[in-house]
Amino acid sequence: MMKNMYRKAILALGIVALFQSSCSDWTDPESLSMDYATIETQNPELYENYLKDLREYRASEHQLVYAWFDNSEKVPCSRAHHLTDLPDSIDVVGLIYPDRLTNMEIGEIKAIREDKGMKVIYTIDYDKIKSAYNDKVLSASNEEPFSKDFRPFLTDSLTYALSLASKYNYDGICISYTGKSSLHMAENELREYKQNENCFMEIISDWMERTGDKYSLVFQGYPQNVLSENAVVLDKSSILFISGLEANSTSELASLLTKGYIEKYKDHYGISVIGIPLKNSDRHYMMGDVLAVNAVAEWASVPQSGLNICAVGAYDVSGDYFSADSNYKNIRNMISILNPSIK
């Protein structure tokens, strides 16, 4: 539970913001968010107390909130393009585009980490690497031949992706791996499947071994499809996010959780859904007539078949900045449902 001081600090900051009047060059809809820079200048002691309590809250026991952020816009034209405008109570931010960061992005990563205690990670997606390889094979020609052996491509891609952790001083990585059941595979297919997964997981495991505790690791996908010989990656993951990125209902989330449940990791399960995208909004961000982030919050706030969900992830949240009532209204609502003490 968060301390009374934290709640009072938020209230006081809100009152200061309410009586502020300022001009903005931004053309976004009116927002109820607080202008922290101005408050910091006008009442630095109050602001420091707020940040202190925010960091204490983050260190307390609560359901973690992960938010993946679309940072594709390198010349911001909206506050929705700024990491510093994300709700403060988000625990971990995942950058959807982890490479070629600008000085502004690097500065904002530093700010949300040092001031607010947020962590910043990025995802390495096996399926996307495989898809990129398939595209290369299809586009190959006699003039520009391309190796039909996937594993060298996988090794090179993964090695480069892992190098970004130190290059941009990330706090950790998320490994995305869906896999599939190997029960009914033909012998040749099974051999190829195992070799590919082993290559991927062994590189990840070796990297974690070499870097020690420097970087955090979370898993996203279907853990039941990870081969037993590669379970060490699951062992090292602080959270196993069951991927609900294509789920259409909370009953489907429950089914996915049941299929992915492994007793050994019962205290480490999270669930991830589509957030409110800034673009490409034809994805599964709705569950019926309810936003996925609102549906999953209600679902995950209570035990599921006796299992407590330790974390909720929302993939691509930037579009929620433009919520009519207040910026990031739905993400804030999700956080409040999961952790009512922040109200």
C-alpha positions, 0 to 999 in steps of 0.5 A, a space after each residue: 500500500 502506498 503511504 498517506 504522504 504519497 496521496 497527499 503529495 499527489 493531491 497537493 500537486 494537483 491543486 498547484 496544477 489546477 491554479 496554474 495558467 500557461 500557454 502551450 505551443 502544443 495543439 493537443 486536446 486540453 489535458 489534466 496532466 501536471 506540468 511537473 517542470 513548473 511545479 518543480 520550479 515553484 515548489 521543489 520541496 513538495 516535488 521532491 517529496 512526491 518523487 520520493 514517495 513515488 519511488 517508495 511505492 515502486 519498491 513496495 509490493 503491488 501488481 506491476 504495470 508494463 507499457 510498450 511505447 511507440 517511439 518511431 517518431 524521432 521529431 516529436 510533434 505531440 506530447 504523445 511522442 514523449 516518454 516523460 508524459 507517460 503516467 508516473 505509476 507505470 513500472 516498466 516502459 518497453 521501447 518498440 523501436 529500441 535502436 537509433 535512439 535520439 539524444 532527446 530519447 536518451 535524455 528522457 530515458 535518463 529522466 524517467 529512470 532517475 527521477 521516477 524510478 521507472 525501468 526501460 527495456 526492449 523486446 527481442 522477438 524470435 518470430 520477427 527475426 524469422 519473418 525477416 529471414 523469410 523475407 530475405 529468402 523470398 527477395 533473394 536473386 541470382 545477383 544477390 544470393 542469400 543463405 538458406 540456413 536460418 541459424 547464422 541469420 538468427 545468430 547475427 540478428 540476435 547478437 546485434 539485438 543484445 548489443 543494444 542493451 549496453 549501447 543505450 543503457 537499457 535496464 533489461 530485455 523482454 524475450 518474445 517467443 510463441 513456439 508451437 507444440 512439438 508433439 505431432 511434428 515429423 522427424 525432420 520438422 522436429 529436428 529443425 524446430 529444436 535446432 532453431 529454438 536451441 540456437 535462440 535460447 542458448 544465445 540468450 542464456 549465455 548472454 544472461 550468464 555473462 552479464 550477471 545481474 546487470 539486466 532484467 529478463 522477462 518472457 512473453 509468449 507461450 511458455 508451454 512451448 519452450 523445450 525442457 532443455 531451454 527452461 533455464 531462460 524461463 527460470 531466469 525470467 522475473 515475469 512470464 507474460 502470457 501473450 494475449 495480444 490477439 485475444 478477443 475476450 477475458 475468457 480467451 485470456 483465461 484459456 491462454 493462462 491455463 494452457 501456459 501454466 507451469 506449476 514451477 512458475 506460479 508466482 511469476 505469471 503476467 498477461 499482456 494485451 494490446 494497448 491503445 495504439 497511436 497508429 495501426 489501430 486495426 489490431 486487437 485493442 478491443 475486447 467486444 465493446 470494451 478496451 482491452 486495457 480496461 478488460 484485462 485490468 478488471 480480470 487481472 485484479 482478482 485471482 484467476 483459478 487461484 493464481 495471482 497475476 503479478 503483472 499486466 502489460 499493455 503493448 503500444 499505449 501512446 494513442 491513449 494520450 489523446 483520451 478526451 477527458 485526460 491524457 492516458 485516461 485508460 492506462 491510468 484507470 488500468 493502474 488504479 484498478 490493479 493498485 487502488 491505493 494510488 488513487 
